[in-house]
């Protein structure tokens, strides 16, 4: 099982054992309806879940009250990656890191070294390590032509790449 990091439990919420999770995974809609979350390498059934902004409020089946919920504060929360459903044009960050970046004209740009998360309304910024330093570009729909998860190859439109990329000094 490959784990996907959801966030950290920041506090107990209410008296029935619900916890508040600060998410680092971006759009929380990808975990809505998930049946199990992972705490301390143990899969625990989710009784109910609701989201608000960057927070998920979760009631676990094994947590009966606020006292038990308070014992979970500070724990990292994961999901089984196979249970997380992404949109067709979305990818896991750890699938993208280390991918080869090529342009549709055949030129190899480099390797994805980092992805900088931005606000929810802005595109992530990809940092690609090249022979000449780093190049940065936003992950735009009209820039990205394809991504092969198995081969770890990201293909970009060469013309659009020239318009939006920025080489660091």
Backbone as a printed PyTorch tensor [residue, N CA C, xyz], in Angstrom:
tensor([[[  0.8460,  -1.1790,   0.0000],
         [  0.0000,   0.0000,   0.0000],
         [  0.8900,   1.2400,   0.0000]],

        [[  0.6240,   2.1560,  -0.9400],
         [  1.3390,   3.4260,  -0.9800],
         [  0.4720,   4.4700,  -0.2930]],

        [[  1.0750,   5.2090,   0.6450],
         [  0.3150,   6.1960,   1.4140],
         [  0.3910,   7.5780,   0.7750]],

        [[ -0.6930,   8.3380,   0.9480],
         [ -0.8050,   9.7080,   0.4720],
         [ -1.0310,  10.5840,   1.6930]],

        [[ -0.1740,  11.6030,   1.8870],
         [ -0.2540,  12.4740,   3.0570],
         [ -1.4270,  13.4320,   2.9230]],

        [[ -2.3060,  13.4180,   3.9310],
         [ -3.4670,  14.2980,   3.9530],
         [ -3.1600,  15.5630,   4.7460]],

        [[ -2.6320,  15.4030,   5.9570],
         [ -2.3500,  16.5510,   6.8170],
         [ -2.1110,  16.1000,   8.2420]],

        [[ -2.2550,  17.0610,   9.1790],
         [ -2.0160,  16.7980,  10.6050],
         [ -3.2510,  17.1270,  11.4190]],

        [[ -3.4740,  16.3320,  12.4600],
         [ -4.5710,  16.6190,  13.3760],
         [ -4.1420,  17.7860,  14.2560]],

        [[ -4.9310,  18.8650,  14.2370],
         [ -4.5550,  20.0670,  14.9820],
         [ -5.3440,  20.2360,  16.2750]],

        [[ -6.5170,  19.6080,  16.3750],
         [ -7.2760,  19.7240,  17.6210],
         [ -8.4620,  18.7750,  17.6290]],

        [[ -8.9600,  18.5450,  18.8350],
         [-10.2240,  17.8350,  18.9890],
         [-11.3320,  18.8460,  18.7160]],

        [[-12.4140,  18.3850,  18.1230],
         [-13.5090,  19.2820,  17.7340],
         [-14.7900,  18.7640,  18.3600]],

        [[-15.3390,  19.4900,  19.3020],
         [-16.5980,  19.0720,  19.9260],
         [-16.3960,  17.9930,  20.9690]],

        [[-17.5000,  17.4150,  21.4260],
         [-17.4440,  16.4480,  22.5260],
         [-17.5970,  14.9930,  22.0880]],

        [[-17.8810,  14.7510,  20.8100],
         [-18.1610,  13.3930,  20.3510],
         [-16.9450,  12.6740,  19.7670]],

        [[-15.7590,  13.3110,  19.8120],
         [-14.5540,  12.6400,  19.3380],
         [-14.0970,  13.0420,  17.9500]],

        [[-14.7160,  14.0390,  17.3720],
         [-14.3040,  14.5110,  16.0550],
         [-12.9580,  15.2350,  16.1640]],

        [[-12.1370,  15.1320,  15.1070],
         [-10.8510,  15.8290,  15.0650],
         [-10.8160,  16.7810,  13.8790]],

        [[-10.0130,  17.8300,  14.0170],
         [ -9.8210,  18.8070,  12.9510],
         [ -8.4500,  18.5590,  12.3450]],

        [[ -8.4110,  18.3510,  11.0260],
         [ -7.1670,  18.0590,  10.3070],
         [ -6.8320,  19.2370,   9.4070]],

        [[ -5.6370,  19.7850,   9.5670],
         [ -5.1270,  20.8260,   8.6640],
         [ -4.5350,  20.1100,   7.4700]],

        [[ -5.1080,  20.3650,   6.3130],
         [ -4.7100,  19.6470,   5.1080],
         [ -3.5460,  20.3060,   4.3840]],

        [[ -2.6850,  19.4740,   3.8400],
         [ -1.5950,  19.9220,   2.9800],
         [ -1.7590,  19.3460,   1.5820]],

        [[ -2.9170,  18.7760,   1.2960],
         [ -3.0770,  18.0840,   0.0090],
         [ -3.8120,  18.9080,  -1.0310]],

        [[ -4.0650,  20.1730,  -0.7430],
         [ -4.7450,  20.9990,  -1.7370],
         [ -6.2430,  20.8200,  -1.6790]],

        [[ -6.8340,  20.3440,  -2.7420],
         [ -8.2730,  20.2010,  -2.8580],
         [ -8.7640,  18.9920,  -2.0650]],

        [[ -9.4540,  19.2560,  -0.9640],
         [ -9.9280,  18.1660,  -0.1040],
         [-11.0460,  17.3330,  -0.7180]],

        [[-11.5960,  17.7640,  -1.8300],
         [-12.6600,  16.9690,  -2.4600],
         [-12.1160,  15.6020,  -2.8980]],

        [[-10.8070,  15.4780,  -3.0440],
         [-10.2270,  14.1940,  -3.4680],
         [-10.3470,  13.1160,  -2.3980]],

        [[-10.5980,  13.5050,  -1.1400],
         [-10.7310,  12.4940,  -0.0810],
         [-12.1690,  12.3490,   0.4160]],

        [[-13.0810,  13.1500,  -0.1340],
         [-14.4810,  13.0200,   0.2850],
         [-14.9720,  11.6150,  -0.0380]],

        [[-15.6830,  11.0330,   0.8990],
         [-16.2320,   9.6970,   0.6950],
         [-15.2510,   8.5790,   0.9900]],

        [[-14.0430,   8.9140,   1.3940],
         [-13.0530,   7.8880,   1.6990],
         [-13.4890,   7.1400,   2.9690]],

        [[-13.3130,   5.8460,   2.9920],
         [-13.8250,   5.0130,   4.0860],
         [-12.8050,   4.7770,   5.2120]],

        [[-11.5100,   4.8790,   4.8780],
         [-10.4650,   4.6230,   5.8700],
         [ -9.3570,   5.6580,   5.7460]],

        [[ -8.8220,   6.0900,   6.8870],
         [ -7.6300,   6.9320,   6.9250],
         [ -6.5860,   6.2170,   7.7680]],

        [[ -5.3470,   6.6120,   7.6170],
         [ -4.2480,   5.9170,   8.2830],
         [ -3.6030,   6.8360,   9.3140]],

        [[ -3.5500,   6.3420,  10.5570],
         [ -2.8660,   7.0080,  11.6590],
         [ -1.8760,   6.0180,  12.2450]],

        [[ -0.6260,   6.4350,  12.4290],
         [  0.4080,   5.5520,  13.0110],
         [  0.4620,   4.2030,  12.2970]],

        [[  0.4050,   4.2140,  10.9820],
         [  0.4430,   3.0060,  10.1460],
         [ -0.7130,   2.0480,  10.4070]],

        [[ -1.7980,   2.5470,  10.9780],
         [ -2.9760,   1.7290,  11.2350],
         [ -4.1710,   2.3390,  10.5070]],

        [[ -4.8660,   1.5250,   9.7480],
         [ -6.0310,   1.9720,   9.0020],
         [ -7.2350,   2.0230,   9.9450]],

        [[ -7.9010,   3.1970,   9.9870],
         [ -9.0380,   3.3880,  10.8840],
         [-10.2440,   3.8280,  10.0620]],

        [[-11.3800,   3.2100,  10.3180],
         [-12.6080,   3.5340,   9.5820],
         [-13.0750,   4.9470,   9.9010]],

        [[-13.5440,   5.6230,   8.8660],
         [-14.0840,   6.9740,   8.9990],
         [-15.6000,   6.8610,   9.1430]],

        [[-16.1040,   7.3660,  10.2490],
         [-17.5430,   7.3570,  10.4980],
         [-18.2280,   8.4970,   9.7450]],

        [[-17.5960,   9.6790,   9.7790],
         [-18.1130,  10.8210,   9.0220],
         [-16.9660,  11.7820,   8.7330]],

        [[-17.1520,  12.5760,   7.6630],
         [-16.1520,  13.5600,   7.2870],
         [-16.8480,  14.7370,   6.6290]],

        [[-16.3680,  15.9210,   6.9660],
         [-16.8220,  17.1380,   6.3050],
         [-15.5960,  18.0110,   6.1010]],

        [[-15.6660,  18.9290,   5.1630],
         [-14.5130,  19.7860,   4.8830],
         [-14.9500,  21.2420,   4.8780]],

        [[-13.9720,  22.1000,   5.1580],
         [-14.1920,  23.5340,   5.1210],
         [-12.8370,  24.1820,   4.8600]],

        [[-12.6430,  24.6980,   3.6580],
         [-11.3560,  25.3110,   3.3070],
         [-10.2410,  24.2770,   3.3300]],

        [[ -9.1830,  24.5670,   4.0940],
         [ -8.0430,  23.6660,   4.2010],
         [ -8.1870,  22.6650,   5.3470]],

        [[ -9.3680,  22.5560,   5.9050],
         [ -9.5760,  21.6860,   7.0580],
         [-10.5770,  20.5720,   6.7580]],

        [[-10.2810,  19.3990,   7.3120],
         [-11.2170,  18.2820,   7.2720],
         [-11.6010,  17.9760,   8.7170]],

        [[-12.8550,  17.7090,   8.9450],
         [-13.3550,  17.3480,  10.2630],
         [-13.7840,  15.8940,  10.1750]],

        [[-13.1020,  15.0420,  10.9470],
         [-13.2860,  13.6010,  10.8080],
         [-13.6880,  12.9870,  12.1400]],

        [[-14.6750,  12.1050,  12.0700],
         [-15.0660,  11.3000,  13.2110],
         [-14.6820,   9.8620,  12.8760]],

        [[-13.7290,   9.3260,  13.6400],
         [-13.2730,   7.9530,  13.4330],
         [-14.1540,   6.9870,  14.2100]],

        [[-14.3300,   5.7960,  13.6750],
         [-15.2040,   4.8050,  14.3210],
         [-14.6730,   4.3450,  15.6740]],

        [[-13.3620,   4.4340,  15.8950],
         [-12.7710,   3.9350,  17.1420],
         [-12.5890,   5.0160,  18.2070]],

        [[-12.9510,   6.2520,  17.8940],
         [-12.7900,   7.3560,  18.8480],
         [-14.1670,   7.7300,  19.3770]],

        [[-14.3570,   7.5510,  20.6930],
         [-15.6880,   7.6900,  21.2740],
         [-15.9650,   9.0580,  21.8860]],

        [[-14.9150,   9.8080,  22.2730],
         [-15.1640,  11.0790,  22.9460],
         [-14.0000,  12.0530,  22.7410]],

        [[-14.1770,  13.2360,  23.2800],
         [-13.1840,  14.3010,  23.1280],
         [-11.8370,  13.9080,  23.7290]],

        [[-11.8360,  13.2160,  24.8580],
         [-10.5760,  12.8170,  25.5010],
         [ -9.7380,  11.9390,  24.5720]],

        [[-10.3650,  10.9760,  23.9290],
         [ -9.6530,  10.1240,  22.9820],
         [ -9.1870,  10.9310,  21.7720]],

        [[-10.0130,  11.8580,  21.3200],
         [ -9.6550,  12.6940,  20.1770],
         [ -8.4470,  13.5710,  20.5010]],

        [[ -8.3650,  14.0900,  21.7080],
         [ -7.2470,  14.9460,  22.1040],
         [ -5.9150,  14.1860,  22.0930]],

        [[ -5.9530,  12.8850,  22.2980],
         [ -4.7370,  12.0650,  22.2520],
         [ -4.1690,  11.9580,  20.8340]],

        [[ -4.9790,  12.2860,  19.8350],
         [ -4.5510,  12.1890,  18.4370],
         [ -3.9180,  13.4850,  17.9150]],

        [[ -4.0310,  14.5720,  18.6820],
         [ -3.5080,  15.8670,  18.2320],
         [ -2.0120,  15.7520,  17.9290]],

        [[ -1.6200,  16.2570,  16.7560],
         [ -0.2280,  16.2160,  16.3190],
         [  0.0980,  15.0550,  15.3960]],

        [[ -0.8050,  14.0690,  15.3040],
         [ -0.5450,  12.9230,  14.4390],
         [ -0.7390,  13.2790,  12.9750]],

        [[  0.0730,  12.6740,  12.1270],
         [ -0.0760,  12.8320,  10.6870],
         [ -1.1420,  11.8600,  10.1860]],

        [[ -1.9070,  12.3160,   9.2020],
         [ -3.0080,  11.5280,   8.6500],
         [ -2.7020,  11.2230,   7.1870]],

        [[ -2.8700,   9.9620,   6.8210],
         [ -2.6090,   9.5040,   5.4590],
         [ -3.8310,   8.7720,   4.9390]],

        [[ -3.8640,   8.5840,   3.6260],
         [ -4.8740,   7.7420,   2.9820],
         [ -4.1370,   6.7600,   2.0850]],

        [[ -4.7410,   5.6350,   1.8250],
         [ -4.2120,   4.7050,   0.8430],
         [ -4.3570,   5.3810,  -0.5150]],

        [[ -3.2510,   5.5560,  -1.2030],
         [ -3.2410,   6.2980,  -2.4670],
         [ -4.2380,   5.7230,  -3.4680]],

        [[ -4.4550,   4.4230,  -3.4410],
         [ -5.3760,   3.8040,  -4.3960],
         [ -6.8350,   4.2050,  -4.1370]],

        [[ -7.1310,   4.7460,  -2.9410],
         [ -8.4870,   5.1840,  -2.6090],
         [ -8.7300,   6.6610,  -2.8850]],

        [[ -7.6740,   7.3890,  -3.2630],
         [ -7.7890,   8.8130,  -3.5380],
         [ -8.0360,   8.9870,  -5.0370]],

        [[ -9.0920,   9.6780,  -5.3820],
         [ -9.4790,   9.8180,  -6.7870],
         [ -9.2190,  11.2360,  -7.2830]],

        [[ -8.3230,  11.3480,  -8.2530],
         [ -7.9740,  12.6390,  -8.8340],
         [ -8.7200,  12.8610, -10.1400]],

        [[ -8.8990,  14.1270, -10.4960],
         [ -9.4430,  14.4630, -11.8120],
         [ -8.4710,  13.9870, -12.8770]],

        [[ -8.9430,  13.8840, -14.1150],
         [ -8.1040,  13.4020, -15.2130],
         [ -6.8570,  14.2500, -15.4310]],

        [[ -6.9370,  15.5450, -15.1840],
         [ -5.7920,  16.4210, -15.4290],
         [ -5.0140,  16.7450, -14.1580]],

        [[ -5.1660,  15.9280, -13.1150],
         [ -4.4590,  16.1190, -11.8480],
         [ -3.5650,  14.9190, -11.5660]],

        [[ -2.4650,  15.1800, -10.8660],
         [ -1.4900,  14.1320, -10.5690],
         [ -0.9830,  14.2960,  -9.1520]],

        [[ -0.4730,  13.2200,  -8.5780],
         [  0.1620,  13.2810,  -7.2720],
         [  1.5310,  13.9330,  -7.4180]],

        [[  1.8720,  14.7910,  -6.4560],
         [  3.1630,  15.4880,  -6.4850],
         [  4.3100,  14.4910,  -6.5430]],

        [[  4.2580,  13.4470,  -5.7210],
         [  5.3830,  12.4950,  -5.7120],
         [  5.4790,  11.6760,  -6.9920]],

        [[  4.4200,  11.6430,  -7.8130],
         [  4.5190,  11.0140,  -9.1320],
         [  5.2520,  11.9370, -10.1030]],

        [[  5.1060,  13.2430,  -9.9000],
         [  5.7150,  14.2300, -10.7990],
         [  7.2020,  14.4570, -10.4940]],

        [[  7.5660,  14.4550,  -9.2120],
         [  8.9640,  14.6940,  -8.8260],
         [  9.8320,  13.5950,  -9.4440]],

        [[ 10.9210,  14.0020, -10.0780],
         [ 11.8370,  13.0560, -10.7160],
         [ 11.4740,  12.7360, -12.1570]],

        [[ 10.3810,  13.3100, -12.6520],
         [  9.9680,  13.0570, -14.0350],
         [ 10.8340,  13.8340, -15.0220]],

        [[ 11.0430,  13.2150, -16.1830],
         [ 11.7650,  13.8820, -17.2580],
         [ 10.8000,  14.8340, -17.9580]],

        [[ 11.2740,  16.0540, -18.2300],
         [ 10.4610,  17.0580, -18.9090],
         [ 10.9930,  17.2230, -20.3280]],

        [[ 10.1070,  17.0130, -21.3020],
         [ 10.4650,  17.1280, -22.7190],
         [  9.5040,  18.0950, -23.3940]],

        [[  9.9800,  18.6990, -24.4690],
         [  9.1240,  19.5500, -25.2850],
         [  8.6450,  18.7520, -26.4870]],

        [[  7.5460,  19.1720, -27.0840],
         [  6.9910,  18.4200, -28.2070],
         [  7.8550,  18.4920, -29.4640]],

        [[  8.9000,  19.3220, -29.4420],
         [  9.8430,  19.3580, -30.5700],
         [ 11.0190,  18.3960, -30.3610]],

        [[ 10.9620,  17.6070, -29.2780],
         [ 11.9960,  16.6130, -29.0100],
         [ 13.0700,  17.0380, -28.0220]],

        [[ 13.1340,  18.3090, -27.6930],
         [ 14.1490,  18.8010, -26.7600],
         [ 13.8580,  18.3120, -25.3440]],

        [[ 14.9070,  17.8360, -24.6400],
         [ 14.7910,  17.4390, -23.2410],
         [ 15.1590,  18.6490, -22.3930]],

        [[ 14.2620,  19.0630, -21.5100],
         [ 14.4900,  20.2370, -20.6640],
         [ 15.2790,  19.8520, -19.4300]],

        [[ 14.8480,  18.8110, -18.7150],
         [ 15.5010,  18.3950, -17.4800],
         [ 14.5920,  17.5010, -16.6660]],

        [[ 14.7980,  17.5410, -15.3490],
         [ 14.0750,  16.6730, -14.4160],
         [ 13.3230,  17.5310, -13.3990]],

        [[ 12.0490,  17.1940, -13.1400],
         [ 11.2670,  17.9220, -12.1370],
         [ 11.9150,  17.6980, -10.7730]],

        [[ 12.3290,  18.8140, -10.1540],
         [ 13.0310,  18.7620,  -8.8730],
         [ 12.1290,  19.1600,  -7.7070]],

        [[ 11.1600,  20.0460,  -7.9910],
         [ 10.2980,  20.5360,  -6.9160],
         [  9.0160,  21.0810,  -7.5360]],

        [[  7.9670,  21.1230,  -6.7250],
         [  6.7140,  21.7380,  -7.1370],
         [  6.3000,  22.6820,  -6.0180]],

        [[  6.2080,  23.9600,  -6.3510],
         [  5.8240,  24.9620,  -5.3590],
         [  4.3120,  25.1340,  -5.3940]],

        [[  3.6900,  24.8800,  -4.2530],
         [  2.2410,  25.0290,  -4.1420],
         [  1.9110,  26.5110,  -4.0300]],

        [[  0.8680,  26.9290,  -4.6880],
         [  0.4180,  28.3140,  -4.6480],
         [ -0.9900,  28.3430,  -4.0900]],

        [[ -1.6450,  29.4680,  -4.1950],
         [ -3.0300,  29.5380,  -3.7440],
         [ -3.8790,  28.6020,  -4.6170]],

        [[ -5.0680,  28.3070,  -4.1470],
         [ -5.9290,  27.3700,  -4.8790],
         [ -6.3250,  27.8790,  -6.2590]],

        [[ -6.2500,  29.1880,  -6.4680],
         [ -6.6770,  29.7480,  -7.7430],
         [ -5.5260,  29.9010,  -8.7250]],

        [[ -4.3020,  29.6780,  -8.2860],
         [ -3.1410,  29.8240,  -9.1650],
         [ -2.5270,  28.4510,  -9.4440]],

        [[ -1.8380,  28.3500, -10.5610],
         [ -1.2020,  27.0940, -10.9510],
         [  0.0390,  26.8440, -10.0960]],

        [[  0.3290,  25.5610,  -9.8490],
         [  1.5740,  25.2150,  -9.1750],
         [  2.7390,  25.6230, -10.0590]],

        [[  3.8720,  25.9100,  -9.4310],
         [  5.0840,  26.2620, -10.1680],
         [  6.0230,  25.0620, -10.1150]],

        [[  6.4120,  24.5800, -11.2880],
         [  7.3210,  23.4480, -11.3840],
         [  8.7550,  23.9560, -11.5050]],

        [[  9.6410,  23.3360, -10.7170],
         [ 11.0640,  23.6630, -10.7700],
         [ 11.7630,  22.4770, -11.4220]],

        [[ 12.4230,  22.7530, -12.5560],
         [ 13.0830,  21.7020, -13.3230],
         [ 14.5820,  21.9490, -13.3010]],

        [[ 15.3130,  20.9250, -12.8880],
         [ 16.7720,  20.9860, -12.8580],
         [ 17.2920,  20.7050, -14.2670]],

        [[ 18.1110,  21.6430, -14.7820],
         [ 18.6850,  21.4980, -16.1190],
         [ 20.2070,  21.5730, -16.0130]],

        [[ 20.8960,  21.3690, -17.1330],
         [ 22.3530,  21.4960, -17.1620],
         [ 22.7970,  22.9280, -16.8790]],

        [[ 21.9240,  23.8890, -17.1380],
         [ 22.2660,  25.3030, -16.9940],
         [ 21.6650,  25.9360, -15.7420]],

        [[ 21.1500,  25.1500, -14.8240],
         [ 20.4750,  25.6750, -13.6350],
         [ 19.0200,  25.2620, -13.6330]],

        [[ 18.2120,  26.0040, -12.9130],
         [ 16.7890,  25.6740, -12.8020],
         [ 15.9430,  26.5040, -13.7470]],

        [[ 14.8950,  25.8810, -14.2430],
         [ 13.8820,  26.6010, -15.0120],
         [ 12.5470,  26.3720, -14.3100]],

        [[ 11.7540,  27.4300, -14.2200],
         [ 10.4570,  27.3750, -13.5650],
         [  9.3580,  27.6190, -14.5810]],

        [[  8.2290,  26.9280, -14.3960],
         [  7.0620,  27.1690, -15.2460],
         [  5.7920,  26.8000, -14.4870]],

        [[  4.6890,  27.4740, -14.8090],
         [  3.4120,  27.1280, -14.1800],
         [  2.8100,  25.9050, -14.8620]],

        [[  2.0980,  25.1020, -14.1100],
         [  1.4340,  23.9210, -14.6600],
         [  0.1050,  24.3670, -15.2610]],

        [[  0.1330,  24.7240, -16.5430],
         [ -1.0340,  25.2490, -17.2510],
         [ -1.6040,  24.2090, -18.2060]],

        [[ -2.9080,  24.1970, -18.3620],
         [ -3.5600,  23.2310, -19.2460],
         [ -3.1020,  23.3650, -20.6920]],

        [[ -2.8520,  24.5880, -21.1460],
         [ -2.4360,  24.7590, -22.5400],
         [ -0.9330,  24.5520, -22.7350]],

        [[ -0.2150,  24.3140, -21.6530],
         [  1.2220,  24.0360, -21.7220],
         [  1.4900,  22.5380, -21.7010]],

        [[  0.7960,  21.8350, -20.8340],
         [  1.0280,  20.4020, -20.6280],
         [  0.2680,  19.6000, -21.6840]],

        [[  1.0060,  18.8700, -22.4900],
         [  0.3830,  18.0420, -23.5260],
         [  0.0670,  16.6520, -23.0130]],

        [[  0.9990,  16.0760, -22.2160],
         [  0.7620,  14.7370, -21.6740],
         [  1.6960,  14.4610, -20.5060]],

        [[  1.2840,  13.4990, -19.6910],
         [  2.1360,  13.0000, -18.6210],
         [  1.9500,  11.4970, -18.5420]],

        [[  3.0390,  10.7700, -18.7000],
         [  3.0300,   9.3120, -18.5850],
         [  3.5190,   8.9640, -17.1860]],

        [[  2.5970,   8.5660, -16.3130],
         [  2.9190,   8.2640, -14.9210],
         [  3.9050,   7.1000, -14.8340]],

        [[  3.7040,   6.0660, -15.6390],
         [  4.5620,   4.8830, -15.5760],
         [  5.9810,   5.1710, -16.0500]],

        [[  6.1210,   5.9180, -17.1310],
         [  7.4490,   6.2440, -17.6780],
         [  8.0410,   7.4940, -17.0270]],

        [[  7.2050,   8.2400, -16.2710],
         [  7.6070,   9.4990, -15.6310],
         [  8.1580,  10.4790, -16.6560]],

        [[  7.3470,  10.7620, -17.6850],
         [  7.7210,  11.7000, -18.7380],
         [  6.5970,  12.7270, -18.8960]],

        [[  6.9660,  13.9970, -18.7610],
         [  6.0510,  15.1160, -18.9180],
         [  6.3850,  15.8130, -20.2330]],

        [[  5.3960,  15.9230, -21.1250],
         [  5.6200,  16.5510, -22.4290],
         [  4.8820,  17.8900, -22.4630]],

        [[  5.6340,  18.9410, -22.8320],
         [  5.1050,  20.2930, -22.8620],
         [  5.1020,  20.8490, -24.2770]],

        [[  4.2180,  21.7950, -24.5360],
         [  4.1680,  22.5020, -25.8070],
         [  5.3620,  23.4630, -25.8620]],

        [[  6.2380,  23.3050, -26.8440],
         [  7.4920,  24.0710, -26.9340],
         [  7.2370,  25.5740, -27.0540]],

        [[  6.2840,  25.9470, -27.8800],
         [  6.0040,  27.3780, -28.0810],
         [  5.4910,  28.0160, -26.7950]],

        [[  4.5490,  27.3650, -26.1470],
         [  3.9810,  27.9030, -24.8980],
         [  5.0280,  27.9100, -23.7890]],

        [[  5.8770,  26.8920, -23.7550],
         [  6.9470,  26.8220, -22.7590],
         [  7.8640,  28.0320, -22.8800]],

        [[  8.2140,  28.4100, -24.0960],
         [  9.0870,  29.5740, -24.3230],
         [  8.4280,  30.8460, -23.7990]],

        [[  7.1110,  30.9050, -23.8360],
         [  6.3770,  32.0980, -23.3740],
         [  6.2990,  32.2040, -21.8600]],

        [[  6.1950,  31.0690, -21.1590],
         [  5.8950,  31.1120, -19.7250],
         [  7.0360,  30.6720, -18.8180]],

        [[  8.0990,  30.1160, -19.3630],
         [  9.1770,  29.6070, -18.5130],
         [ 10.1170,  30.7260, -18.0790]],

        [[ 10.7710,  30.5110, -16.9390],
         [ 11.7030,  31.4700, -16.3890],
         [ 12.9320,  30.7250, -15.9100]],

        [[ 14.0990,  31.0960, -16.4490],
         [ 15.3530,  30.4790, -16.0290],
         [ 15.9370,  31.2690, -14.8710]],

        [[ 16.2990,  30.5720, -13.7880],
         [ 16.9360,  31.2150, -12.6460],
         [ 18.3920,  31.5180, -12.9630]],

        [[ 18.8810,  32.5930, -12.3570],
         [ 20.3190,  32.9370, -12.5380],
         [ 21.1780,  32.1400, -11.5930]]])
